[in-house]
Amino acid sequence: MVHGRHIRRTRGARRVKTVATCLAALLTLLIPPTAQAQWDDEEGGFFFEGGTYFYVGFSYVEEEVQRTIGERSKGKGFHVVDAEVKNAEGINAVFGKRPWEYLAVEMQFEYADGFHFFDTDGDYFELKLYTGTLNAKVFPVHDLLASFNEGRLQPHLLGGFGVMATNDLDIDTGAALMFRGGGGFDYFINESWALNLKSSYVVPVGSLKGLRYITTSIGLSYQLDSW
């Protein structure tokens, strides 16, 4: 079982690495020459420093599920995982506000479908997970990269908390507090659109304790307004 989990996680890591490499290779192809010329003509570049934005992306969700799920003291809803857990795919959406060039505040919603596993009682579970978090997104090297490539590349760190919910674990309430931490980068195609790659580690507590995962997302964001 341990060997199978190692092989599966290795394949998952390779898949994420392959997707990230392909995204990086596509950057130069997706930037129109006219947009590049416009960047070159602008003083100070086109980089986004503040305003409101919306993001939609697709996620590869790699399970980091612990041996047990839930709280043993509660009895109901406590499960001991038997054998491997299937990874999942999902979608996520973000609505954010960047009041300062070094900081953004976001509401993130994510749906993941595909976590399958057996517990030691022989029960089979197919989980659909729903999460909503309030995130703080910081840009620690903003000043360093502001003059590089017109400021189009913007790495960030991210942390947040919120709620995770599911309806398929035989528990009194299918919702629990969760925390999220990770990072990524935004790459601006023009002053309105950006390519986004980000990854975060999700840790729920309480009735969903142990149902951890890593979500890696690729998508596009659109600036609704900017300054």
N, C-alpha and C positions, 0 to 999 in steps of 0.2 A: 504494500500500500504506500509506504514511504517513497519507494522507488518510482511508482506511478505518479505521485504528486510532484516529485522532482522533475520528471520528464515533462509533465504538463505545464509546470511553471516556467521551465526553460523555453518551451515552445511559445508560451504566451509572451515572454520577454522578447523573444526573437521577432514575434509578430509586431509588437509595439515599436521595436527598433526599426523594423522594415518600413512601417507606416511613417515614422518620423523622418527617415531618410528620404522617402519618396516626397514627403511634403516639402522638405528643404530643397530638393531638386526642382520642384515645380515652381518655387518662388520666382525665379528669373523668367520663367515662361509665362507666368500669370500677370506680370506687371507690364502693361502696355507701354510701348515706346513713348507715346504722347504724355503719359503720366510721368515717366522718368524725366522727360524734357521739362515738364512743368515743375517738377521738384528742383531740377538744376537751376531754374530761373528764379525760384523763390528764395528770398533772403531768410536764413534761419531754418529752412526746411519745412516739411509738411507735418511733422510729428504732432500727435494729439496730446495736449496737456491738460485738458479739462472739458467737462460737459457730460452729456447723457448718452448712453449707448445700449444696444441690445445685441445679444449673442445667441446663436443656435449651433449645436454641434452634435456629433455622433461619438459614442463612447465604447471603448473596449473595457470591460469590467473584470478584473482578475481577482478571484477569490483569495482572501487571506483568513478564511473562516477558522476559528479555533476548534479545539476538540469538543467543547461544549458550547451550546447556545442557550441563553436565558439565565435565570437565577435558580440555583438548586433549591434554595429555601422556599421558593414559590410552588414547587412541585409541578403544577400545570404550566405547560409552555417550555419546560426544561427538556432539552434534547442532547443526547450524546451522539456526535456524528460518527457514522460507520462508513468507511471508504471515502473516495474522493468526491469533491464538489465540482460540478461543471461550471466553467466560467460563463459569463453573460455578456450581452450587448445592451446598449441603451442609447437614450437621447437626453440632452440637457439644454436648458435655456437659462439665460442670465439677463437681468435688467440691472444696469449699474449707473452710478453717478460718480464722476471724478471731480471733486471740489478743489483739488490741489494736485499739482503735477506729480507729486510723490505718493499719492494715496487715492484709492477708489473704494467705494462701498457698494456691495452687490447683494441682490437677492437671487439665489441660484436654485433651480428646480431640476431634479434628475429622476428619470425612470429607467430601471434596469430589469430585464426579463431574461431568465435563463438559468438561475441558480438551481441545480437539481442535486439532491442527495438522499441517502437512506440514513435513518438513525438506528441505534442498536436494538430498538424494538421491532425493526423491520418495516417501519412506516416510511413512505416515499413522499418527498416534498418537492414541489416546483414553485419557487419563490418569485414573486414580482415585488420589487422594492421601489418605494417612492420616498424621495428626500427633498427637504426644503431647508436651505441654510442662509443665514446672514453672514456675509464674508467681508473681511477687510483685505484689500489687495494693495500691496506696497511695491514701489518701483525703486529699489535701493541704488541702482546705478544709472538713474535718469540723467544726471548731469554729465556723467562720464561718456554716455552714448549719444547725447543730444546733438553733437556735431559729427557723429559717425553715420555715414549713409543717409544723411538728412534726417536722422532720428527715427527712421522707420522701424528699427528693431528695438523692442521694449520688453526686456525680461522682467518678471515679477515674482513675488512670493505671496502666498495666500493662506489665510487661516479663517475659520468660521465655526459656527455652531448652529444647530437647528433640530429638526425632527426627522426621524426615519419611520416609515410605516410599511407594514405588510399584513396580509390577511390570511396567511397560509401556514401558521405555526401553532395553532391550537392554544392561543393564549387569551387572557381576558381582554387585554387591550393590545392592538397591533401596532402601537406607536411608542417610540422611546427617544430620549435625548441622544444626540450624536454630535461628534466633532469632526472637522475636516482640516487637513493641512497639506500644503503642497506648493507648486509653482509652475511656471511655464513662460511663454513669451507671446507677444503680439507682433505681427509684422504688417505694416501698413502698405496696402497696395496704392491707395490714394488717400485724400483727406477724409473720406467717408468710410471706406471699407478696409478691414484688416483680417488677415489670416491668424488663427489662434491655435496654439498647441499647449495643452496643460495637463498636469497629472496631480492627483491628490490621494491621500490615504484617509479612509473613512473609518471611524471608530464609534460604534454605538455603545450605549450603556443600558443598565436596567434590564427590561424584559427581552431586549434584543442583543444583550451583551455577547460578544464572541462572533457576531455576524459582520466581520470586517472585510474590507476589500480595497483594492487600488483601482481607481478609475482614470483612464487616459482618454482625453477628448480632443478631437480635431474639428474645427468649425470656422465660421465667419462671424464677424461682428460689424455692426453698422452704427455710425455715430449719428444720433438723432439731432444733436446740436453740439457745438464746440466753441471754445474761446482760446 
